[in-house]
């Protein structure tokens, strides 16, 4: 499972959002959208480390290298969540969920979507032939197609 440092995750987030990017483009996005002003050489070093780990690949584009992620965001999220549950919540997904539900920043609509997701999972466990689980999305109901 992939594991990222905080800065590696910042860079990977840009690649996941854009699909591909040069070191200069990653640096620009981090500065403008994430308020993170890193030196060009720092970004390039992080990209090379990610490439050495097998998390990104590059193609030569003129004098620049265009990087693309080799690790899916979903796989990285799953790995990070497992580390979070194991490290901070004593291997208890219930404790993590309890903290999330009690967090006052969750509005009623979010809590209802979480409840619906739990009820759907419970119903699927009761079904004779369990269908594959759908991956939860962050899109509120009624938005997009």
N, C-alpha and C positions, 0 to 999 in steps of 0.2 A: 504494500500500500504506500502511496506517495506521502511524503512528509516534507513540509516547507517551513522555513524560518519566516518571521514576520515580513521581512523585506522581499524574500522570494515570493511570498503570497501576494504582496503588492504588485510585483511584476507580472505574475501569472494572471492576476485579475485583469490587467490591461490586455493581455493576450487572449484571455477567454472572451472579453468584451469585443475586441476588434477582430479576432481571428488570426491576424498576422500583424507584425509591427517590427520596425527597426529599433535599435537602441535609442536613437534620437527621438523617435515617435513615442516610445514607452516613457522616456524622460519627460517629454512635453505633456503627455496625458497625466502622469503622476503629479507634475507641478500644477497644471491647470485644474484638474478635476479632483485631486486627492490632497491638495495642499502639501505636497511632499517634494521638496526641492533637493534632488540628488544630483551629484556630478555625473556627467556623461560616462566617465570611466567606471564609476560605481555601478551604474545600470548595466554597462557592458560586462563587467565582472560577474554580476548576478546572473545575467543571461548565460554566460559561459559555464558557470557553476551548475545552473539548471540543465544545460545541455550535457555536461559531464554526468549528471545524475540520470540522464535519459528522460527528462521531463519536457524538454523542448528540442526542436530541430531548426536548422536554418537553411536558407537557400541564398546564394550570392546574387545580389541585385546591384549591378554596377560596382561601386566601391563599398556599398553597405551590405550587411547581412540582414535578411528578413526572417524573423523568428516566428515559429508557430508552436502552439502547445501540442504535446503528445499525450498528455494526461487530461482526461475529461474532468470538468469541474465537479461533476457528480461523484466521481471516484475520490477526488481530493476531499470533498465535503464529508463523504462517508468516513474516510480515514480520520479526518480532524474531529468529527463528532465522537468517534470511538475513543480517541485520545482524551477528549474533553470529559466524557462520561467516566472513563477509567481513572483519570487523574484528579478531577475536581469533585466528582459526584460519587466516589467510592463504588464505581462500577454499577451504579443504580440509575437506569434510565428514568425510573419513577421520580427520583429526587430531582433530576434535571427538569422533567416535565412540571413538577411541583413548583420549582423556581420560576419557570416560564409563565405558568398560569397565574401565579401571584404577583408577577411583575406588573406594576400599575401602568406601564406604557402599552400594554395590550388592550386594544379597544374591544368593545362588545362584539363587533363583526369578526374580529380575529379569533376571539375566544369561541364564538359559534362555529367557525370553520374548523378549529381544532377539535371541538366536540364532535362535529360531523365526521371528521377523519377517524377519530377513535371509534365511533359507532359503526362506521363502515368496516373498519378492521375487525371489530368484534363480530359483526354479522358474517364477514367472510370466513372467520375461524369456525363459525357454526355451520357454514354451508358444507354439503357432502363432498363436492369436488372443488377445491379452492382454486380460483382463477389467479393468475399472476397479479401481484400488487401494482397499482399505478403509482408512479412517482409524484409526490405532492409538488404543487407549483406554488410560487409566491404571488400569483395573479389572483386578485379578488374576483369573486363571482361576477359574471356579467361583463367582464372586460375582455376584449380581444376575441379572437376566434381560434 
